[in-house]
Amino acid sequence: MKKIDKKRKEEIMDRIRKAGNPDNYETSWDEKGIPVSKKISNIKKGRNSRAAGARFELKVRNHLEVEGWIIDKWTNNVDLEEGKLVKAKRKYNPFKRVMVIGTGFPDFIAFRRYERNYEIIGVEVKMNGILSKVEKEKCKWLIENNVFSRILIAKKSEKRGQIDFIDFKEKYWDKLQ
């Protein structure tokens, strides 16, 4: 009989314990039939965070529309390996059983007219205002390839109910050069 690795055995026993504890863990099964358990408190926290992010995104959109910007959801993404703009992948929503339009980067495209020209910007909404390394690289690519004239990062302000906008070039450009 094949000897089972001690670490693997502990992992299996932990999964069995979690699967048998429906009060604290929710267990689902992946494609291979392996149980995946998530703590119920973490599921609720994630759900609340996602809802708060969606509310803030809507608030940012309304704020920009009041300022005279025309806003639309950006459904493209940057493929950094190939160095080109691609369609964002669609995501499956298991609760509504539908495919959701892809979540592009940045979140919004905004434009408004100045005399005879248009200013076209990208808007990324982040509750904390901090971009990941990959997001910074994507922003840099979008600006260098003249997709957007600038990219704004919307973040929650210290003052309740307000929104701060950070210009990507001002905060990150020098660090990426």
N, C-alpha and C positions, 0 to 999 in steps of 0.2 A: 504494500500500500504506500502511496506517495505521501511523504511527510509534508504537512501544511505549515507554511511560514507562520511564525507566532504573531507577527504584526498583521498579516492578512486574516488570521483567525480572530484576533481582537476586533478588527474592522467589521467582520461578518457578525460577530456576537453583538457589537454595538448597534448595527443595523437591525438585527432581530429585536433587541431591547426597545429601540425607538419605534419600530413598527408595531410592537405590542403595547405601546403607551399612547393611546389616542387622546388623552387629556392634555398632553404637552407637545406632541409631535403630530404632524400631518404627513402621511406616507403616500407617495405615488410611485409608479413603476416606470422606468425608462424603456426604450425600445428593446433592450436586451433582456428585460425581465428582472432587472436589478432594482431593489427598493431604494428610493431616495426620500429621506426624511428631513423635514424642515420644522424648526421650532415654530409653534403657532404664534408666539409673541413676535418673532422676527417677520412672519408673514404679515401680521397686522401693521407692524412698523413700516414695512416696505410699501404696503398698500396706502397708508397715510402719507408717506413721503411722496409717492407717485402722484397722489391726488393734490397735494400741496403744490408740487411742481407744475402740474397742469393748470391750477388756478393762477399761479404766478405768471405763467406763460400767457394766459388770456389777458391778465391785467397789463402786461407789457405791451401786448398787441393793441389793446384799447388805448393805452397811453400814447403810443406812436401815431395811431390814427387821429387822435385829437390834435396832435402837433402837425397834422397835414401830410403825413406819410401814407402812401398806399402800400398795404401789407399783404403778403401772401405766404403760405407755407412753402418752404423750399424743399423740393423732393429729390434733390440730387445729392451726391456725396463725392468725395475725392478719393480716388484710388491712388495712394502714395507710391505703391510699387510700380504701377504702370505710368504714373504721372498724368492722369487724365480724369475728367469729370465723368461720373457714371450715375445711373439711376439708383436711388436708394432702394434697398431690398424691402419687400413687403413683409409685414409681421403678422402672424396668425394670432388672433385673440380667441382663446379657448372659451371664454365666457359668453361672447356674442356669436361665436362660431363663424367669424368673418375674417377676411384678410384686411388688415389696416394698412392704409397708404404708408409707404416707407418713411421712416424718420430720417430726413436728410440732415446734413451739416452745412451751414448753420441752420438754426430753426426757421428763420424768416428771411425773405428778401423784401426789402423796402425801397421804394423810390418816390421821388417828388421832383417837380419841375422847377428849374431856376431859369427864368427868362426863356431862352431857346434850347436849353440843355436839361438833361435829367441827371440827378445824382442817384446812383444805385448802390445800396449798402447791404451787407449781411448783418443779421442780428442773432446772436447766440444768447439764450436765456439760461443763466446759472444762478441758483439761489445764493451761493457763496461767492460767485464771481471768479472762481478759479478754474482754469482750463487744464486738461491733462496734456501730457507731452504730445500725443498723437493729434489732439485738437489744435494745439499750437502750430504743428507742422501743416495741418490742413489749412488753417487760417493764412499762414505764410504763403502757401501754394496759391490759394484763391486770390490774394492781393498781387503777388508777382505775375500771375497770368491774367490780370485785369478782368477777373470775373466780377469783383466788387471793388469800388474805389476805396472803401474802408469797411472794417468790421467792428461793430459795437457789441460789447458784452454787457447784458443787463443783469444786475444783481440787486438783491434786497438791500435797502438802505438801513442804516442804523436807526434812522427816524421812522417810526411806525407808519406804514402805508405809503412810503415813498420808494422810488426806484432810482438807482444810480446807474449811469452808463459809463463804461470804461472803453476808451478807444484802444483797440488791439495794438496798433502801431506804437502808441505812447507807452504802454505797459510792457510789451513783450519784444518788440522789433529788435532793439539793440542786443538783447540776450540771445536771439536766434542767429545773429550774423556771425 
